[in-house]
Amino acid sequence: MKELIVKSLDKIRPILQRDGGDVELVDVSEDGIVSVKMQGACGNCPGAMMTIKMIIEEKLKEEVPGIKKVIGV
């Protein structure tokens, strides 16, 4: 599962990097909760939680079976 998540995040990275940000995979729980850390400009952005929910979580749920939720840490 972790490999699939990393591949999915690699597809999302260019979108974040255009705005000076990035995302780091922190953890994947056995019950499908993915923890990510927003970096760069995204780390301080007021819209970071929206990015996590609307872009990252949607993409991971679409591409990786068993993902229930993505949270920022």
Rosetta blueprint (number, residue, H / E / L):
1 M L
2 K H
3 E H
4 L H
5 I H
6 V H
7 K H
8 S H
9 L H
10 D H
11 K H
12 I H
13 R H
14 P H
15 I H
16 L H
17 Q H
18 R H
19 D L
20 G L
21 G E
22 D E
23 V E
24 E E
25 L E
26 V E
27 D E
28 V E
29 S L
30 E L
31 D L
32 G L
33 I E
34 V E
35 S E
36 V E
37 K E
38 M E
39 Q E
40 G E
41 A H
42 C H
43 G H
44 N H
45 C L
46 P L
47 G L
48 A H
49 M H
50 M H
51 T H
52 I H
53 K H
54 M H
55 I H
56 I H
57 E H
58 E H
59 K H
60 L H
61 K H
62 E H
63 E H
64 V L
65 P L
66 G L
67 I L
68 K L
69 K E
70 V E
71 I E
72 G E
73 V L
